[in-house]
């Protein structure tokens, strides 16, 4: 008999990470390793005005934040570390993010991403 954890992991892989349901297929580059064509759910991609310091005179830059979900096994069991760079393809080009935080629960990675954009 399977445990509840096993059932949740199976549902995550077969439903949430299913490219015909919620996920899209992306190439992810992390720590110099390329993970081609893995199912990824990117949610909450949004731009907001970045907090500007008094001595900061750069105008027109925005903080882009997003959350990436993927199976830990699809990234070789690696949990991305805070402050490191991660690249995810967006059509024909790679978009670079910084890892704001990450956690692995029940075989799924939840990685909060941030980038500065014009």
Secondary structure, DSSP 8 states (H G I E B T S, - for coil): ---HHHHHHHHIIIIIT-TTTT-EEEEEEETTEEEEEEEEEEEEEEEEE----TT----S-EEEEEEEEEEGGGGTT----TT-EEEEEETTEEEEEEEEEEEEETTEEEEEEEEEE-
